[in-house]
Amino acid sequence: MSFWSGVLAIVRKDLSMELRGKEIVTTSFFFALLTLVIFNFAFDMSSLEIRKSAAGILWVALLFAGALTMNRSFLYEKENDCLSALMLAPLDRSSIYFGKLISNLALMLISEVFIIPIFIVLFNINVMQKPLYQLAALLLGTTGFITVGTIIAAMSVNLRAREMLGPLLMLPVVAPVVIAAVEASGGMIRGEPAEGWWVWLEILIAFDVIYLVVSWLVFEKIIEE
Amino acid sequence: MDFIKKNIDTITMALTALTALFMVVALFMVFIHAPLEQFMRWPQKIFYFHVPIAIMCYVGFFITFVCSIGYLWSGSLKWDSFAVSGAEVGLLFANMMLVTGMLWGRPIWGAYWTWDPRLTTSFIMWLIFAGYLILRSQVDDEVTRAKYSAVMGIIGFADVPLVHYSVKLWSRGIHPVIDRSGGDAGMHPDMFMAFKVSFVTILLLFVLVFIQRVRYEFLKCQVEIIKSHKTRETKQG
């Protein structure tokens, strides 16, 4: 089995499982929605000033939803010892990582498709002023925290306090993603010229590339018995 | 390596005595020999300790990074002992760095903490390596623990340049930087001498604490081996 057909098989398996259960997308969507509601109580969202911090609120909601649901993808594999079966399969070990990464990313992007229109409606802030670049920022930022999150989830499912440890280990590492994504999206929402936010997209690309390579190199070591 | 192992007690004694001696000399150099800085006055004295401590803190984390790669490369648990020692001693020095920095910040900046790039980077490193130690406490099997923490050590340290670069763009810094554009040390020769002495002092302290931490880790492994032999013997008997 070639590398990509292995990746594809894992993605297909995860997505068809999600299609039947709809667990991850619903929980991460509702968690993000709840975060927005809580933010509404915590800050005065009706003021004009809120445009300045709109991107921050959106990204915190997405990041927390992602961090909390990330463990799930490996938790499923722990049940009935599916992970051992995956490792016995004639696959390159790193294709398990990329399969999981792509399916996590797909699920997170699906919940974003629901949460962003709701964000626009609830707070009356047009996020999509520069639609193409904003989509690029969302894709790059999400890829950034999913890349780190997937590798950490692969470890934290085997720990005693797995629900706590995942976010605890992931959030400090993705600090550059948070800063860069918030600055990029925020600059676009405020309608600033491209010179202001372009560099943040570059930082996101750098983060994604570095962590994709690092994760690809170390993943094998995590799952071998 | 063998020489160090055989004479570890003598080396420890000698290093402790040397560090203690240097500490006294450093205190003399910092508080009596070095002139008083003209604007900051006395709080500036913290600089002589704060800067070497900060450097050694990053050295500790760098040791973790290198030894984590070494562990994943070779699979020898010795690397793991060095890696955890680097993280723990690094975190200890990070604590000292943050505390001395805050003590200086209060009189000079008027606040214990600001979200300056250097402060933010150090704080995020502190969080990552505190997480590293929490991760270790969560795993019982030593091979799994070594693997997981090695991965965390690599992921965590790879973040340093990214965090530093992004927070630097994100907020303009107010952290002082020594102006060396004149081609010299950027400070009074007596100050530079005091700095060099206190740097050596902190370096010695780091080496001393680090060696003890590694030694403790090795002893712990030995105890585990003896324990497993004992249980096997009692089972057979």
Boltz contact constraints between the chains, C-beta under 6 A:
constraints:
  - contact:
      token1: [A, 155]
      token2: [B, 148]
      max_distance: 6.0
  - contact:
      token1: [A, 159]
      token2: [B, 138]
      max_distance: 6.0
  - contact:
      token1: [A, 160]
      token2: [B, 138]
      max_distance: 6.0
  - contact:
      token1: [A, 168]
      token2: [B, 131]
      max_distance: 6.0
  - contact:
      token1: [A, 169]
      token2: [B, 131]
      max_distance: 6.0
  - contact:
      token1: [A, 172]
      token2: [B, 124]
      max_distance: 6.0
  - contact:
      token1: [A, 172]
      token2: [B, 127]
      max_distance: 6.0
  - contact:
      token1: [A, 172]
      token2: [B, 128]
      max_distance: 6.0
  - contact:
      token1: [A, 173]
      token2: [B, 155]
      max_distance: 6.0
  - contact:
      token1: [A, 173]
      token2: [B, 159]
      max_distance: 6.0
  - contact:
      token1: [A, 175]
      token2: [B, 124]
      max_distance: 6.0
  - contact:
      token1: [A, 175]
      token2: [B, 163]
      max_distance: 6.0
  - contact:
      token1: [A, 176]
      token2: [B, 162]
      max_distance: 6.0
  - contact:
      token1: [A, 176]
      token2: [B, 163]
      max_distance: 6.0
  - contact:
      token1: [A, 176]
      token2: [B, 166]
      max_distance: 6.0
  - contact:
      token1: [A, 179]
      token2: [B, 166]
      max_distance: 6.0
  - contact:
      token1: [A, 179]
      token2: [B, 170]
      max_distance: 6.0
  - contact:
      token1: [A, 180]
      token2: [B, 166]
      max_distance: 6.0
  - contact:
      token1: [A, 203]
      token2: [B, 166]
      max_distance: 6.0
  - contact:
      token1: [A, 207]
      token2: [B, 162]
      max_distance: 6.0
  - contact:
      token1: [A, 214]
      token2: [B, 158]
      max_distance: 6.0
  - contact:
      token1: [A, 218]
      token2: [B, 151]
      max_distance: 6.0
  - contact:
      token1: [A, 221]
      token2: [B, 72]
      max_distance: 6.0
  - contact:
      token1: [A, 221]
      token2: [B, 147]
      max_distance: 6.0
  - contact:
      token1: [A, 222]
      token2: [B, 151]
      max_distance: 6.0
